[in-house]
Each structure stands twice: as C-alpha cells, then as structure tokens.
Amino acid sequence: MKNIVAALCVALALVGCTTPSSSLYSWGSYPQQNYLMYSQPEKASPAAQILKLEAEIERAKGKNLAVPPGLYAHLGLMYFQENQPAQAAEYFQLERQVYPESTVMMDRLLKKMNVSAGQAK
C-alpha cells in the first residue's frame, strides 16, 4: 500500500511540474517592454513600445488568445507620452471594457487626462 501511495505522490508531483501547452493570455514581449520602461528607459522609447505592443495585440488575436491585463493600459500610457491623448483614451477605455476590475484606475487616468487637457488650453 505504501508503494502505491508513494508512486501516486511522485506522479502528482511530476504532473504538477509540467507547464500547460496553452495559455489564457498571449504575453509575448509585453513583460519585457514593461520591465525595460522602468529599468532602461533609453532602450524602450514610447514610439518603439507602441509598435511592439500593437504587434503583440495582433499576434494574440491571430492565436485566438486574450490580450493580457494591463497591456491596453500600458499602450494608452505610451500614446499619452507621445502626446496622442485620443489614442490614449481609446486604449484606457478598452482596458476598462475588457478588464472591468481596472475601471477605477482607468476612470482616474481618464479624468486626469481631461483635467490636464483642460489646463493646457
């Protein structure tokens, strides 16, 4: 009986160590882009990140995988840094729509964008 229990424990441990062949999200280079933005900003300009992140969105759609949480918001931030508030607002709203748990944060960002746009006039 001990041998069966031991074999079962070993089998479960080995199964637990495997990685799933499919993922819920298509992470692509998003984690690296996010890391570079903070650690080495000179290597991750907003314009370059916009190109890479939009390509990641297309890849995710091509694989029928979800865009990971935060990617739309990050892309919105990059557009805001490139002085393109309309595109930034579009991606903030998309993040809020796809991930409702981000509603409070996205609403605050949109509100601050409107306030700062109003002050710039």
Backbone as ProteinMPNN parsed JSONL, in Angstrom:
{"seq_chain_A": "MKNIVAALCVALALVGCTTPSSSLYSWGSYPQQNYLMYSQPEKASPAAQILKLEAEIERAKGKNLAVPPGLYAHLGLMYFQENQPAQAAEYFQLERQVYPESTVMMDRLLKKMNVSAGQAK", "coords_chain_A": {"N_chain_A": [[0.816, -1.195, 0.0], [1.99, 1.23, 0.771], [3.763, 1.598, -1.317], [2.095, 2.133, -3.47], [0.909, 4.555, -2.702], [3.207, 6.142, -2.538], [4.053, 6.055, -5.218], [1.887, 7.311, -6.419], [2.102, 9.874, -5.283], [4.562, 10.704, -6.384], [3.873, 10.69, -9.102], [1.883, 12.693, -9.149], [3.437, 14.877, -8.366], [5.18, 15.089, -10.535], [3.393, 15.668, -12.598], [2.445, 18.106, -11.711], [4.665, 19.694, -12.154], [4.826, 20.172, -14.822], [4.372, 22.382, -17.58], [1.515, 24.05, -18.887], [0.361, 23.429, -22.215], [-1.008, 25.368, -23.513], [-1.89, 28.799, -23.075], [-3.82, 31.185, -21.272], [-3.489, 33.835, -21.89], [-1.779, 35.836, -24.33], [1.225, 36.654, -23.812], [3.658, 37.46, -25.0], [6.056, 39.916, -25.825], [5.362, 41.726, -23.925], [5.848, 41.688, -20.992], [8.658, 42.116, -21.007], [8.844, 44.6, -22.282], [7.548, 46.22, -20.444], [9.263, 45.94, -18.255], [11.659, 47.028, -19.313], [10.86, 49.657, -19.673], [10.935, 50.736, -17.139], [13.456, 50.002, -16.095], [15.477, 50.481, -18.019], [14.969, 53.015, -19.594], [15.948, 54.317, -21.868], [16.19, 52.353, -23.761], [13.669, 51.699, -24.419], [11.733, 53.416, -25.902], [8.702, 55.366, -26.045], [7.544, 55.377, -28.657], [8.727, 53.133, -29.888], [7.786, 51.142, -28.193], [5.058, 51.312, -28.649], [4.825, 50.331, -31.284], [5.721, 47.659, -30.898], [3.919, 46.673, -28.962], [1.441, 46.938, -30.232], [1.847, 45.095, -32.245], [1.963, 42.797, -30.68], [-0.684, 42.656, -29.82], [-1.973, 42.077, -32.227], [-0.808, 39.56, -32.757], [-1.848, 38.093, -30.617], [-4.571, 38.146, -31.215], [-4.465, 36.713, -33.598], [-3.806, 34.193, -32.636], [-6.036, 33.567, -31.258], [-6.065, 34.207, -28.541], [-6.349, 35.851, -25.378], [-5.598, 39.294, -24.816], [-3.162, 40.23, -22.5], [-3.868, 41.333, -19.09], [-3.521, 44.782, -18.479], [-2.008, 45.428, -20.716], [-3.373, 46.973, -22.668], [-3.742, 49.304, -21.173], [-1.092, 50.029, -20.699], [-0.276, 50.536, -23.304], [-1.939, 52.693, -23.82], [-0.8, 54.53, -22.056], [1.675, 54.882, -23.297], [0.894, 56.105, -25.69], [-0.113, 58.451, -24.576], [2.239, 59.572, -23.589], [3.415, 60.113, -25.992], [2.052, 62.291, -26.751], [-0.545, 61.906, -27.786], [-3.452, 62.059, -27.008], [-6.063, 61.193, -27.72], [-5.814, 58.574, -28.766], [-4.704, 57.428, -26.501], [-6.804, 57.638, -24.628], [-8.624, 55.975, -25.907], [-7.407, 53.42, -25.64], [-7.289, 53.236, -22.841], [-10.009, 53.132, -22.263], [-10.615, 50.754, -23.57], [-9.129, 48.928, -22.045], [-10.562, 49.136, -19.658], [-13.021, 48.139, -20.514], [-12.442, 45.464, -21.314], [-11.237, 44.411, -19.041], [-12.927, 44.688, -16.403], [-12.262, 45.005, -13.715], [-10.357, 46.925, -13.675], [-11.581, 49.333, -13.791], [-11.785, 51.508, -11.892], [-9.16, 52.529, -11.777], [-8.683, 53.145, -14.505], [-10.709, 55.002, -14.96], [-9.82, 57.057, -13.287], [-7.406, 57.738, -14.564], [-8.405, 58.639, -17.032], [-9.897, 60.813, -16.151], [-7.869, 62.464, -15.088], [-6.49, 62.951, -17.442], [-8.352, 64.491, -18.85], [-8.511, 66.686, -17.139], [-5.841, 67.622, -17.252], [-5.731, 68.188, -19.966], [-7.593, 70.2, -20.097], [-6.311, 72.161, -18.59], [-4.19, 72.736, -20.198], [-5.192, 74.269, -22.177]], "CA_chain_A": [[0.0, 0.0, 0.0], [2.882, 2.381, 0.817], [4.334, 1.773, -2.652], [1.08, 2.755, -4.325], [0.795, 5.947, -2.266], [4.436, 6.816, -2.949], [4.018, 6.198, -6.677], [0.88, 8.324, -6.715], [2.683, 11.183, -4.923], [5.576, 11.029, -7.39], [3.17, 11.002, -10.348], [1.263, 14.01, -8.991], [4.495, 15.881, -8.348], [5.67, 15.268, -11.904], [2.349, 16.34, -13.37], [2.416, 19.492, -11.24], [5.841, 20.418, -12.635], [4.737, 20.445, -16.254], [3.708, 23.627, -17.939], [0.446, 23.784, -19.839], [0.742, 23.692, -23.602], [-1.662, 26.59, -23.959], [-2.02, 29.812, -22.049], [-5.014, 32.009, -21.417], [-3.083, 35.109, -22.473], [-0.61, 35.892, -25.204], [2.061, 37.657, -23.164], [4.637, 37.967, -25.958], [7.144, 40.743, -25.281], [4.815, 42.73, -23.002], [6.594, 41.807, -19.731], [9.969, 42.705, -21.253], [8.649, 46.025, -22.574], [7.221, 46.859, -19.179], [10.49, 45.963, -17.461], [12.587, 47.981, -19.912], [10.368, 51.021, -19.476], [11.358, 51.207, -15.817], [14.86, 49.739, -15.78], [16.347, 51.086, -19.03], [14.048, 53.769, -20.449], [16.557, 54.698, -23.142], [16.034, 51.225, -24.685], [12.242, 51.445, -24.625], [11.037, 54.675, -26.161], [7.267, 55.158, -26.238], [7.241, 55.052, -30.057], [9.12, 51.738, -30.132], [6.871, 50.276, -27.453], [3.762, 51.318, -29.344], [4.925, 49.385, -32.404], [5.833, 46.284, -30.403], [2.704, 46.272, -28.261], [0.377, 46.748, -31.224], [2.139, 43.812, -32.894], [1.565, 41.752, -29.73], [-2.148, 42.564, -29.859], [-2.315, 41.356, -33.464], [-0.425, 38.151, -32.571], [-2.812, 37.486, -29.702], [-5.802, 37.936, -31.98], [-4.195, 35.636, -34.55], [-3.769, 32.923, -31.907], [-7.286, 33.487, -30.505], [-5.772, 34.324, -27.114], [-6.674, 37.16, -24.816], [-4.522, 40.249, -24.54], [-3.01, 40.175, -21.046], [-4.284, 42.514, -18.333], [-2.55, 45.863, -18.377], [-1.367, 45.775, -21.985], [-4.067, 48.118, -23.269], [-3.446, 50.485, -20.353], [0.305, 50.386, -20.964], [-0.263, 51.138, -24.636], [-2.532, 54.018, -23.648], [0.21, 55.383, -21.424], [2.689, 55.204, -24.312], [0.296, 57.108, -26.566], [-0.177, 59.701, -23.833], [3.59, 60.116, -23.571], [3.697, 60.591, -27.352], [1.152, 63.423, -26.961], [-1.674, 61.476, -28.604], [-4.439, 61.749, -25.974], [-7.244, 60.491, -28.231], [-5.484, 57.147, -28.796], [-4.511, 57.011, -25.111], [-8.138, 57.461, -24.052], [-9.217, 54.792, -26.539], [-6.85, 52.209, -25.03], [-7.715, 53.2, -21.438], [-11.389, 52.662, -22.274], [-10.584, 49.348, -23.957], [-8.682, 48.186, -20.855], [-11.697, 49.128, -18.734], [-14.057, 47.276, -21.077], [-12.004, 44.067, -21.326], [-10.935, 44.034, -17.657], [-13.733, 45.593, -15.569], [-11.633, 45.263, -12.421], [-9.483, 48.093, -13.828], [-12.435, 50.501, -14.013], [-11.457, 52.635, -11.021], [-7.883, 53.12, -12.207], [-8.824, 53.731, -15.84], [-11.515, 56.226, -14.814], [-8.964, 58.097, -12.726], [-6.489, 58.205, -15.613], [-9.171, 59.426, -17.998], [-10.24, 62.083, -15.502], [-6.654, 63.283, -15.041], [-6.189, 63.386, -18.821], [-9.269, 65.58, -19.174], [-8.105, 67.847, -16.339], [-4.604, 68.178, -17.789], [-6.035, 68.753, -21.284], [-8.278, 71.459, -19.843], [-5.348, 73.126, -18.097], [-3.27, 73.082, -21.281], [-5.845, 75.227, -23.085]], "C_chain_A": [[0.863, 1.263, 0.0], [3.478, 2.655, -0.548], [3.354, 2.469, -3.589], [0.944, 4.233, -3.982], [2.028, 6.744, -2.696], [4.46, 7.048, -4.458], [3.022, 7.272, -7.092], [1.402, 9.727, -6.399], [3.72, 11.632, -5.945], [4.911, 11.428, -8.7], [2.522, 12.383, -10.27], [2.301, 15.125, -8.983], [5.018, 16.145, -9.753], [4.654, 15.978, -12.78], [2.282, 17.808, -12.98], [3.567, 20.325, -11.756], [5.763, 20.751, -14.117], [4.044, 21.774, -16.478], [2.616, 23.318, -18.943], [0.879, 24.165, -21.249], [0.072, 24.948, -24.141], [-1.824, 27.528, -22.771], [-3.292, 30.608, -22.308], [-4.691, 33.309, -22.144], [-1.898, 34.929, -23.402], [0.283, 37.015, -24.679], [3.088, 38.253, -24.114], [5.741, 38.754, -25.276], [6.648, 41.787, -24.277], [5.567, 42.801, -21.674], [7.97, 42.452, -19.911], [9.861, 44.204, -21.525], [8.373, 46.804, -21.29], [8.465, 46.986, -18.309], [11.472, 47.003, -17.999], [12.164, 49.428, -19.675], [10.866, 51.592, -18.144], [12.853, 51.056, -15.575], [15.829, 50.433, -16.742], [15.501, 51.884, -20.023], [14.641, 54.177, -21.798], [16.42, 53.586, -24.193], [14.576, 50.943, -25.028], [11.493, 52.76, -24.798], [9.547, 54.399, -26.356], [6.911, 54.763, -27.677], [7.58, 53.593, -30.373], [8.181, 50.783, -29.407], [5.505, 50.204, -28.117], [3.778, 50.304, -30.479], [4.925, 47.94, -31.922], [4.542, 45.817, -29.74], [1.528, 46.094, -29.215], [0.587, 45.447, -31.998], [1.747, 42.649, -31.983], [0.054, 41.562, -29.712], [-2.583, 41.784, -31.095], [-1.965, 39.869, -33.363], [-1.422, 37.429, -31.684], [-4.12, 37.192, -30.424], [-5.637, 36.798, -32.976], [-4.19, 34.263, -33.913], [-5.066, 32.663, -31.141], [-7.044, 33.44, -28.996], [-6.107, 35.733, -26.655], [-5.417, 38.009, -24.664], [-4.379, 40.297, -23.02], [-3.466, 41.458, -20.348], [-3.162, 43.541, -18.262], [-1.944, 46.278, -19.698], [-2.049, 46.972, -22.643], [-3.772, 49.398, -22.49], [-2.019, 50.965, -20.594], [0.421, 51.073, -22.327], [-0.878, 52.535, -24.595], [-1.556, 54.999, -23.034], [1.281, 55.794, -22.436], [2.153, 56.251, -25.287], [0.2, 58.458, -25.862], [1.194, 60.374, -23.784], [4.009, 60.642, -24.94], [2.772, 61.747, -27.736], [0.041, 63.096, -27.963], [-2.812, 61.07, -27.657], [-5.671, 61.002, -26.481], [-6.999, 58.978, -28.265], [-5.293, 56.61, -27.377], [-5.865, 56.73, -24.463], [-8.816, 56.221, -24.621], [-8.708, 53.501, -25.882], [-7.186, 52.118, -23.545], [-9.151, 52.678, -21.35], [-11.468, 51.184, -22.658], [-10.131, 48.47, -22.789], [-9.838, 48.056, -19.863], [-12.789, 48.175, -19.216], [-13.675, 45.804, -20.969], [-11.762, 43.556, -19.907], [-11.67, 44.982, -16.711], [-13.123, 45.886, -14.206], [-10.692, 46.466, -12.473], [-10.271, 49.403, -13.938], [-12.028, 51.705, -13.171], [-10.179, 53.312, -11.494], [-8.014, 53.798, -13.571], [-9.659, 55.011, -15.78], [-10.686, 57.369, -14.241], [-7.989, 58.642, -13.763], [-7.216, 59.07, -16.633], [-9.551, 60.787, -17.419], [-9.024, 63.004, -15.455], [-6.271, 63.774, -16.43], [-7.08, 64.566, -19.192], [-8.905, 66.835, -18.403], [-6.845, 68.466, -16.931], [-4.816, 68.765, -19.184], [-6.735, 70.092, -21.128], [-7.337, 72.543, -19.358], [-4.409, 73.58, -19.197], [-3.874, 74.13, -22.197], [-5.66, 76.633, -22.657]], "O_chain_A": [[0.537, 2.244, -0.668], [3.683, 3.813, -0.912], [3.751, 3.3, -4.407], [0.871, 5.073, -4.879], [1.911, 7.879, -3.16], [4.848, 8.122, -4.917], [3.284, 8.05, -8.009], [1.168, 10.663, -7.163], [3.754, 12.801, -6.329], [5.329, 12.392, -9.341], [2.603, 13.159, -11.222], [2.064, 16.199, -9.535], [5.272, 17.292, -10.119], [5.022, 16.803, -13.616], [2.082, 18.666, -13.84], [3.465, 21.551, -11.797], [6.566, 21.543, -14.612], [3.237, 22.222, -15.664], [2.771, 22.417, -19.768], [1.658, 25.097, -21.448], [0.537, 25.527, -25.122], [-1.887, 27.098, -21.619], [-3.771, 30.684, -23.44], [-5.504, 33.823, -22.912], [-1.119, 33.985, -23.269], [0.12, 38.177, -25.051], [3.364, 39.45, -24.037], [6.298, 38.314, -24.27], [7.421, 42.634, -23.829], [5.906, 43.906, -21.251], [8.401, 43.242, -19.071], [10.688, 44.986, -21.055], [8.896, 47.899, -21.083], [8.691, 48.028, -17.694], [12.049, 47.771, -17.23], [13.003, 50.311, -19.499], [11.177, 52.779, -18.041], [13.456, 51.901, -14.914], [16.881, 50.917, -16.324], [15.336, 51.467, -21.17], [13.903, 54.361, -22.766], [16.524, 53.855, -25.39], [14.28, 50.057, -25.83], [10.712, 53.16, -23.934], [9.172, 53.309, -26.787], [6.059, 53.899, -27.883], [6.813, 52.903, -31.045], [7.821, 49.735, -29.942], [4.873, 49.147, -28.14], [2.849, 49.509, -30.619], [4.216, 47.096, -32.469], [4.12, 44.678, -29.941], [0.708, 45.195, -29.027], [-0.377, 44.775, -32.364], [1.254, 41.628, -32.461], [-0.433, 40.436, -29.602], [-3.463, 40.927, -31.014], [-2.725, 39.017, -33.824], [-1.8, 36.291, -31.96], [-4.703, 36.12, -30.263], [-6.558, 36.006, -33.177], [-4.529, 33.273, -34.562], [-5.184, 31.651, -30.45], [-7.732, 32.724, -28.268], [-6.141, 36.675, -27.447], [-4.325, 37.499, -24.418], [-5.386, 40.395, -22.318], [-3.452, 42.535, -20.944], [-2.004, 43.203, -18.016], [-1.409, 47.382, -19.801], [-1.375, 47.883, -23.123], [-3.575, 50.457, -23.086], [-1.77, 52.167, -20.682], [1.13, 52.069, -22.475], [-0.393, 53.452, -25.258], [-1.49, 56.16, -23.439], [1.738, 56.936, -22.425], [2.872, 57.176, -25.666], [0.411, 59.497, -26.487], [1.301, 61.593, -23.92], [4.866, 61.521, -25.033], [2.713, 62.138, -28.902], [-0.271, 63.885, -28.855], [-3.106, 59.884, -27.514], [-6.269, 60.24, -25.722], [-7.853, 58.194, -27.852], [-5.673, 55.477, -27.082], [-6.044, 55.696, -23.82], [-9.503, 55.499, -23.899], [-9.493, 52.595, -25.603], [-7.353, 51.011, -23.033], [-9.472, 51.88, -20.47], [-12.299, 50.447, -22.126], [-10.686, 47.393, -22.569], [-10.06, 46.985, -19.298], [-13.411, 47.483, -18.41], [-14.501, 44.982, -20.573], [-12.052, 42.398, -19.605], [-11.095, 45.975, -16.265], [-13.434, 46.911, -13.601], [-10.275, 46.972, -11.431], [-9.684, 50.463, -14.155], [-11.937, 52.816, -13.693], [-10.127, 54.537, -11.598], [-7.508, 54.903, -13.765], [-9.355, 55.988, -16.464], [-10.831, 58.518, -14.66], [-7.767, 59.85, -13.841], [-6.705, 60.109, -17.051], [-9.527, 61.795, -18.126], [-9.137, 64.194, -15.749], [-5.781, 64.893, -16.578], [-6.609, 65.536, -19.786], [-8.98, 67.937, -18.947], [-6.77, 69.683, -17.099], [-4.154, 69.736, -19.55], [-6.513, 71.013, -21.915], [-7.531, 73.718, -19.67], [-3.884, 74.692, -19.142], [-3.147, 74.811, -22.92], [-6.149, 77.549, -23.317]]}, "name": "protein", "num_of_chains": 1, "seq": "MKNIVAALCVALALVGCTTPSSSLYSWGSYPQQNYLMYSQPEKASPAAQILKLEAEIERAKGKNLAVPPGLYAHLGLMYFQENQPAQAAEYFQLERQVYPESTVMMDRLLKKMNVSAGQAK"}
